[in-house]
Amino acid sequence: MADISSHSTSFWLRPLGTNLILVLLAALTLLPATSSLPLMDRDEPRFAQATQEMIERDTLLIPYFNDEYRFDKPPLSYWWMRVHYTLLGGKSELAARLHSVEAALLTAILIAALGRFLFSPRAGLLAGIAWLTSFQVLIHSRLCVADMPMILAVMATGYALARLLLAPDDDPHAHKRFNRWWWMLLGAMVFGFLAKGPIAIITPGLGLVLTRFVFGRGKKLPWARLQPISLVILFLVGIGLWGIPALIETKGEFANEGLGKHVVERGTESFNGRKTIPGVYYLATALISLLPWSVLIPAAFKKDKDEEKWTHRNGSNAFLLGWLAAPYLVFAFYSTQLPHYVMPGFPAFFLLLMRAGTIPLPRSKSTKIFAGFVVVLIATLGGAVALGSQWTPLVDGPAGLSALMLTAGVLLLTAAVASGFAAFGKLTPTVLGVIGCSLIAAQLSAQIRAIHPTVLVMEQLAKVPKGTEFIASNGYSEPSLVFYTDKGWRMNKKSRDAMKWLAKSRYEKRPRAGVLMLREWTANNMIEQLGEGKTPTDLVPTEDDRESVLQAVRSQLPLNEMEFYVVTGYNAAKTSWVELLVCVPVEEVER
């Protein structure tokens, strides 16, 4: 890999050779931990279970979760996951996440192809490698969500636009109507909308506007090649084949919920009450999201020698700058701020970074200081996490949390080492460092699984009688409960209401099980308490219903017909430690 510039390795710069490298690299960096990491947070289990419920209902139109409509996203990701459920014999973490792995790989292949067209085969290969080894890609290619398919669609849209708008005038295919690049553009637009809605169209569209009026110095582009009227009409037809039947079946609710709540409201309401930092948040998170290549961020914007005159290469730079800036501009003032929102611009960043066909070295004093700052920052974070794992309250506290933090610290320290190699332009050590991070992530995933609350709850629910019904209090109404039991749950119920429902099992002759929150400690609250001067031994839970719940259990539930287990675990997605009471019927009650 270090000698890709030599003549003896010219095969690897051809499309087939480049793609083989990217496939192998994706297998080494993206697959580890994909099947061992439990489904996390809110969205992953909802996507995974919704696919299963669509299969059970034999529908391709409307996703369902827990026997209710799920309007969060259009259905393309569910369709893709359904293929893997069929091929792998049913739902599983791997089957649910494999579409993200494949989308990340296909994105890398298109990045390499676009780099070959705009700059050189070597530039495309390096950009594809950088994409597959970047930190945020390593995270989101392992998640069962719609982001990677959407990013693939944006990448395909950008590739088709470049082939249409940046092709030289003497290209015989450039003037051909309805050529293959035009059909690719149409397909990518429909694919993107069906993956994650209008954002897959807005981002490339804004990128073209920025290219024309900001970065392109007023240079006109051959817009006629897009055949915009035909493009818009066939695009509306394409999405209408699904959208119109879906709107009819749901009486318009799919649009009201999917666009109104999950697009518009997220733009006006901050995530989990977190403060919005317009324009700054994504610039700061890029230092981690783009690791190990974030040490070279200034090099992506270094001027070319021929920038003063308009050339094919210069036009390519303007096109990529517009593409990169578009998602940052769209989400700069978006109230819900998450690091991955700007990922549609990452392919453009890596193409700009590697456009010379080599890894750009920091040569000026300022770029060297920047690279050193990033490496020291990540190393400091890793060291702090590793040393913090040995903090006495953690070592003597919840089982497994100290080891989890130690592994996370080692992961960050390894990322710092890889970043150091990237700063010196050493491709092979950098990639090996990232592969090391991926292997450490596999260990981290196993540790997360060992102490994940839902996984531990499932161990207690494994032998419930046939026909058991389930309920979860609003303190712990995790969607992963539905995925791992494949049963309908009564969710978001108050503890006292859940208790009354469980108590009725003796009268209605139905076995019932429940999960009730006793206590919860959140990382944010613990940090606040420490900031207020409290000692680790004085920290109090964020939520504490333990005594009231246990008292209600003793007074209301049929103790001779149920078994009770206290489960404690760490939810890494929410950075909270919970103590749960699992109520399990001991035998099937005759009807």
N, C-alpha and C positions, 0 to 999 in steps of 0.2 A: 504493500500500500504506500510505503514511503517513496517508491520509485515509479509512480504512475506517469512521471514525465519522460521516462526513458523510452527509446524505440522498442526495446524488447517487450515492453508491456503495452504496446499500442492496441492489442486486442481488447484490453480493459477499457479503452477509451471509445470503442465502438459500442453501438447501442446494446448489443447482446452482452458484451463483457461488462459494461456499466451496470446493466440491470442485474446480472448475476452477483456482482459485488453488493448491490443494494439489498437484494433478497437475503443474502447471507448475513449482512449486517443487521437487517431488521430481525432476523431470527435470533441473533445474539443479544440484541438490545431491547427488543419489545416483548418477546415471548416469556422470558423468565418472570415468575410471580403472577402471570395473567390468570392462572387457574387456582392459585393458592390464596390470593387476596380475597377476603370476603366482600360481598357487595356493600358499598359504603354509602353513607349519607342518605339523602332523600331520592335523588334521581336514578341512580343505578338500579336498585331493586324495582323501582316503578317501571323503568324501561324493560327490564328483563321479564318481569311478571306480566306486563301488558302484552308482550309478544306471545307468551304462553296462553293468555286468555283469548287473544285473537285467534290462535290456533284452535282452541277449544270451541269457540263460537263459529269457526270456519268463516271468518270475515277478513277482508283486506281493507275495508273502509275506515272503521272507527276503532281506535285503541280503547281498551278497558283496563282498569286496575282495581282489584278488589271488588269486582262486579259493578263498578261505576265508570262512567265516561272519563277518559283521560285526554284532555284537549291541549296539553302542554306543547306538543310538537306534531307536525305532519307525520305520515306513516312510513316514510322510506326506511328509516333505521329499523323499524319493527319488521319490515319486509326482509331486509338484509339479515337480521338476526334469525328470522324464521328459517332461512336456508340452512344456517348452522345448527339450529335445533333439530332440523330434519336429518342432516348429515351425521351429526354426532349422537343421535339417539335420544334427544330430549334436552331439556334446559339444564344448564350448568353455568358456573362462572366463566369457563372458557368459551362455551358456545355463545354466551351473552356478550362477551367482549371481543370476539375474534373480528367482528366487522371494523372495529376501531384500529386494530393492528393492520388489517388489509388496507384500510383507507390511508393510514400513515405511509405504508409502503408504496401504494399507487401514487400518492402525492410526491414522494421522493423520486419516483421514476419520471413523473411529469416535470419536476424541477430540473432533473438532469437533461431531459429532452429540450426544455426551454433554454437552459444554459447553453446547450449545444447550438441552438438556433441563433441566440442573441450574441454569444461570445465565442465559446470554443468547447469542444468535448471535455477538456480537462476542467473548465470552469463549471460545467454542468455536473460532472461527477463529484467534485469537491462540494458544491452546493447541496447535492443530494445527501452526501455523507454528513454534512453539518446539520441538515434537517433531522436526520434519523438519530443524531447523537445529542440533540439539544434537550435540556432539562424538561421543558414544558411538554414536548412531544413524548418524552419517556413517561410522563404522567398520564397524559390524555389518551395515548394509544392503549392504555390499560384500563380505560373506563368504559362502562356500558352506557354511553350517552350519544347524543347526535352531533357532537362538535366535530369529530374527525370526518364523518361523511360530508358535513357542510364545508369544511376546509378543503377537502378533495374537490368539491364542486367549484369553489372559488378558484382553486389552482387550475382546474380544467378550463374554466371561463377565461382566466388570465392567459393561459397558453393559447387558446383559440383566438382571443383578441390580438395577441402579439403576432400570430401567424397571418391574421387578416390585415392589421393596420400597419405593421412594421415591415412587411415584405417589400422588397425593392420593386420599383415600377417595372423593371424588365423581367420580373418573375411571371412566367406564363399562367400560373395558377392564380395570381393575385387578382386578375380581372374576371375570372370565371365566376359566374353567378351560381349560388348554391353549391359551392365547392365543399370539400370534406371538412374544412375548418369552420365553415358557417354552420354545418349540421352539428359539429362538435360543440360550438357555442350554444346553439339552441338546446341540445341535450343537457349540457352542463347547467344551464339556467333552470331548466325544469327540475333536474336532479337536485340542485341546490335549494330551490323553493320547497320541494317535497321533503328535504332533509331537515331544514330549520327555518322555513318561512322566508320573509322578504329580505332579511339581512344578507342572504347569499346573493341577492341581486343589487342591493343598495351599495354594498362595499365595492364591487367592480365598477359600478356606474359612477360613484363618486371618484374612484381612482382615475377614470377617464377624464372627468372634469378637471381634476387637479393636474393631470398630465397636459391637458390642452392650455389651461389658463395660468398655471403656477410654475410647473417645472419645465414645460416645453417651450417657454419663451414665445408663445403665440404661434408656434409652428402648427399649421393646419394638418390634420390627419385625414386620410381618405375614408371619410365616414360612409360614403356610398357603398363601400365593400361590405358593410354590415347589413345592408338591405333592411333598415330598421322597421319599416312597416310590416313586411313579411315576418320578421323576427318577433315582433310584439304579438301579432295575430296568432302565430303558431305556438308561441309561449303560452298565451292564454288558453289555447285549445289543449295544450299538454297538461297544464295544471288543472284545467276544468274537468278532464276525464276522471280525476279523483275528487276534486273540490266540489263540483256541483252535486253529485250523489251524496257526499258527506254532509254538505249543508242541508240538503233536503231531509236526510235521515235524522239529523240532530236539530232541525228547525232553526238553523242559523247559529246555534250555540257554539259550534266549532270555531267560527270566526270571532264571535263575541268574546269567548274565553281565550282562544289561542292567540289572537292579536291584541284584544283589549287588555286582558289581564296579564298575559305572559310576555308581552312586548311593551305596551304603552306603560302599564303600571310599574314595571321594572325600571323604566326610565325615570320615574318620579319618586320611587321609594327605595331607600338604601337597603342593602342586604344585611339582615340580622341587626339592624339598628346602627351599623357601622357608619362613621362619618365619611362623607364624600369629599375627595380631594381632586377637584377638576384639573385636568392637564398634567398633574404630577404623578399620580398613582401609577400609571402604566409605564412612565419613564423609569420610575424606581424599581418596579417589579421586573422590568426587562433585564436587569442585572442578574437576576436569578433565572428567569424564564429562558434566557438565551445561553445559559451556561452550557459548555465551557467557553463558548464563542463570544460571550459578552465582553471578554477582555479586549476584543478587536472592534467593538462598536464604532469608534471614530473612523476606522479604515473603510467602513462601508460607505462613508460619505466623502471620501477623499476625491478631489476633482481629477478627472482624466486630463491628459496633456492636450487633447484635441477638443476640449469642452467649448472653446470659443467658437467653433464652427459646427454646423449641424451635420452630423453623420449618422449612419445606421447605429453605431455604438452609442453616440450621444442620445439619440432618440430612445434607445433601449434603457439608458439610465433614467431618463425623464419618466418613461412608462413605469419602471419599477419603483421610482420614488413616489409617484402618485398612488400606486398600488399599496405601498408600505404605509403611507400617511393616512389613507382612507379610513381603516378601522380605528386608528388612534383618534382621528377627528370625530368619527361617529360616536365613540364611547368615552371621549374626554369628559363630557358633561352628563353622561348617563349615570343615574344615581346608583344603580346596582353595579358595583365595580368588582370584577373577578379577573385574575391575571390572564386567563385563557381567552377572554373576549377579543383580544387584538391578535390572536394567532393567525387569522386569515392573511395578515401582512407579513408573517415570518418567511414564507417562501421568497418573497421579493427581497427581504433583508439578506438572506443567504446568497441569493444570486448577485446582489450588489457587492457583498463582501468578497465573493470568490471570482468576480468578473474578469480578473487578470489571469486566471488559471493557476494561481498560486495562493497560499495562505499569506495574507498581508502582515508583515511584521511591524510592530510599533517602532518607529524610527525617531520621531521627534520627542523632545523632552515631555511634552504634555501627554502624548499617547502612551509613553512608557509609564508615566505617573498614573494614568487612568488604569492601565492593565494591572499595575502593581496594587492599586487600590482595590480592584475587584478581587484579585487573588487573596489579599490580606483580609478583606471583608468576609469572604466565604470561609477561609480558614479560621478566622476568629469566631464566626458563628458555629462552625463545626466543633471547635475546641470548647466553646462555652456549653454547647449541648452535651458533649461527651463528659466534661467535668461536672456539669449540673446533674448528670445521671447518678453521680456518686453522692449527691446531697443526702444526708442522713434520713430525712423524712421520706425520700423516694425509695432509698434502699430498704428501709424498714417498713415501708408503706405497702400499697397495693402490689400484689405479686405480678411481676413481669414488666412493670412500667419503667423501672430503672434500666433493665436490659434493652427495652425498646428505645429509650432515649440514647443509650450508648451506641446502638447500631445506627441510629439516625445521625449521631455526631460523626461516626466513622464514614458514613456515606457522604456527608458534607466535606469532610477533610479530603476524601478521595476526589470529589468534584473539584476541590481547590487545586489538587495536584494536576488533574487533567487540564484545568484552566491555565496553570503555569506552563505546561507543555504547549498549549495552543498559542500562548503569548510568544513563544519562541518558534512557532511555525512547524512544530514536530507533529505530523499527522498521525503516524502509527502509535506513539505513546499516548496521544490525546484520545484516540479511539479506544485503545486498550484500557485507559483510565475510565472511560464511559462504560465499557463492557463490565469493568469491575464494579462500577456503581450499580449497574443492572443486577449483577449477581448479589450484591449486598442488599439491594431492594427486595430480592427474593427471600432473603433471610428476614428482612424487616416485615415482609408480608406474612410470613409464617408466625412471627411474634405477634403481629396485630391479630391474626386469626385466633391464636391461643387465648387471648384475653378479650376478644370482641364479645360484647354482651349478648347479641342475638345468637351467635354460635353457641355460647354457653347455655342460653335458654333452650335452644333446640335439643341439647343433650337431655334436658329434663322432660321435654315434650315428646321425645322419640317413641315412647310406649303408651301414649294416651289411647283410650279405648276408641274403637271405630265409631265415627259419627260425632266425635267431640266438636263442640263449638268453642270459639275463641273470642277473647276480649282483651284490650290493652288500654290502660289508663293514659290520659293525655300527657303524663310525665314521660312515658316511654311508648309512643305510638310510632315505632319505626316501621317504614315500609318493608324492610328486610324480613320482618316477621311473616309477612304474607308470602314472599318469595320462597322462604325456606320451609314453610309448612304446606304451601300450595292450598291453603284453606282460606275461606272468607273470614275476615276479622272485623269485629266491631272496634273501630278505632276512635281516638280522640275523646274518650269518655272520661268524666271526672272519676276520681277514685271511689267516691261514695256510690256513684251510679254503677260503676263496674262491680262493686261489692254486692249491691242489691241484685244485679243480674246473675252473678255467680250463686247467690243464695237460693235463687229460684230453681236451681237444678234439682233439688230434692222434691219439689212439688211438680215440676213439669217432666220429671223422669228423663232428663237429657243430660249426658255428661258434658261438663263445661270446664274450660281451663282459662286462666287469666295471667296476665303479667302486670304487676302493679309497681309503680315507682315508690321507693322508700326514701332514698337520698340521692343527691347529685352534687358533684363538685365540678365547676367549670374552670378552665384555665384562666379566662379573663377575670373572673371574680376572685380567684386566689391571688392573682397578681395585684389586683386592686387592694385586697386586704393586706398583703405584704407592704404595699406602698403606704398604707395608713399606719404602719408601724407594728402590726401584729406579728407575733412569732409563729413559726410553722406549727407549733403545738396548739396555738390559739385559733387556727383557721376553722371557720364554720362552713357547713355545706351551703351551696347556693339555694338548694331546695331541700327541705327536711320534713317529710310527712311520716317518718318511721313510726313514731309512737301511736299516732292516730290510726294509721293503717293496720298495725298489728293489733291494736285494741279492737278495731272493727272486725278483723278476721276472727278473733276469739269469740266475739259476741254474735256474729251474724252468719258465719259460714258453717256448713256441716263438717265438723272436724273429723268425724269418723269415716267420711266418704271421700276425703281429699288428703293429698300430701302437699307439703309446703317446703320450698327450697329457696334459700337466699343466694342470689347470684350477684357477684360483683365483677365489673369489667370496664374496660376503657374503650370509648368510641373515638377512634383517631380522627374521623371526619369532623366531629364536633368538638374535639379536644375536651371531652368531659369524662369523668369517672362516675359510674352509676352503681347504685345498690338496688336490686330488684327483688321482688317477692314473686315466685312462680307458683301458681296454684294449679295442681294437677289432680284430676279425678283418678281414684285408685282402681276402679272397675266400672264396667259398663252397667248403667242403670237400665233395668227392663222398662220398656214402654208400657 
